[in-house]
Amino acid sequence: MARDDAPPRDLPLVRSDGALRNVQPVLERGGDSVWVRVEEARDALWRSFRQACVEEGFDALVIKSAPFEQPAWVKVECWVPKNGRAVTARGSALVKILAREFHRHEIVYTADLRRGGWSKAYKELHGLREEHCKEIARFVLGLAGVPLRFRALRWRWWKRRNKVIVLRRDWIVNILGPLGLLWNLIRNHVRQPRTVVLSSGKPEAEPRVLHLVDSWQTVISGLGEGAPLLRERLLGLLEEPPIDGFESRVENIWYWGLDGTVEREQIVMTLRRAWVFCQIYQYDEELYVGWEAYLNTGQWVEKSVATGIGKETRQPTEVKTVEKGEQPLNEYDLVDLNCLSEWTHARLVRLVQRLMEERNIQQDIDFKVIRGDRSRVEALGTDGNRGRGRPRVRGALARTG
């Protein structure tokens, strides 16, 4: 007879090849998770809203959330002139895309519609398609009333509850009620606990809660046309990762300007929790080169969705997903940041000096790095919950996009 404290037979501690089985308490990263599909849905809505406004002949504000921002969102807003720009009819729609792992509909939406003094919030929608985006855009532009089809679909969606589909009923509890719960408690007390956890892991990148540490920037006169070449040479150095754990990519970002949004391109380099954003821009004859180094306290943390009997395992199962949280920093995170920022700075200085020699530009450049307040960074690590990443709000200045 097997002992109660023996490990389950289907989970041997040592594999047949002699290697140890990995049972570290770390969430697995997945490149095909629901979070990837959430961002695909966000981008599809953004394109649909832009196309809908263009088809109606309007240049409206259509913006979307940054990567791995939770929840993801798309917003369309416009001020339609009535008698010149002094009198405008204003409308907007904010659509949020929410992940509902292990549910009948794994992606749901909320929509906040506003026009004039009227507003309406729609909750837990699903099946939002291109034709719905067109109706919403026409409503925001003042070309149509409240989308009737949108409301009708909402009513049909409300009739069908978005249930967890990976669990079945615990008939003992349903039939016996409180006695069933008592029986389960007694059974789990006298036997080895059988509850397992179902989780799809976490996205490939962490959520962004960025804290500025160091920076450097300069402007070189007469070298503005060299911006594309400098950017190309830097990207060439990044093709082969110089450090284990180093990653890089190019991101298109937007921010609020004085007269609307402004879009730019930046090069992003990461080394675990260290982030460096590199900017190379042309301002007519001037070349702007700079970088900013951040530490990221953002982390995905688990939360419980539902409990029941697993349909496949037939065992008591707790279903979990992840949400945005934070993790305290430590001195090794600062070491990673120092390594990444110093590597970036040394390469950029070398590339800038080479380009200046090629273009025969004579200008004194201050290559000294602007150091941040290390005591403020160290304060982000003074937390008794070190390493577990519970959700909380920090007061430090943070960059999120």
Secondary structure, DSSP 8 states (H G I E B T S, - for coil): ---TTS--TTS-SB-TTS-B----S---B-TTSHHHHHHHHHHHHHHHHHHHHHHTT---EEEE--TT-SSEEEEEEEEEESSSTTSEEEEEEEEEEEE-TTBSSSEEEEEEEEETTEEEEEEEE----HHHHHHHHHHHTTSS-S-HHHHHHHHHHHHS---BSSEE--HHHHHHTHHHHHHHHHHHHHS----EEE---B-SS----EEEEEEEEEEEET-GGGHHHHHHHHHHHTSS-SSTTEEEEEEEEEEEETTEEEEEEEEEEEETTEEEEEEEEEETTEEEEEEEEEEE-EEEEEEEEEEEEETTT-SEEEEEEEEEEE----HHHHHHHHHHHHHHHHHHHHHHHHHHHHTT---------B---HHHHHHTT--TTTTT-------S-EE--
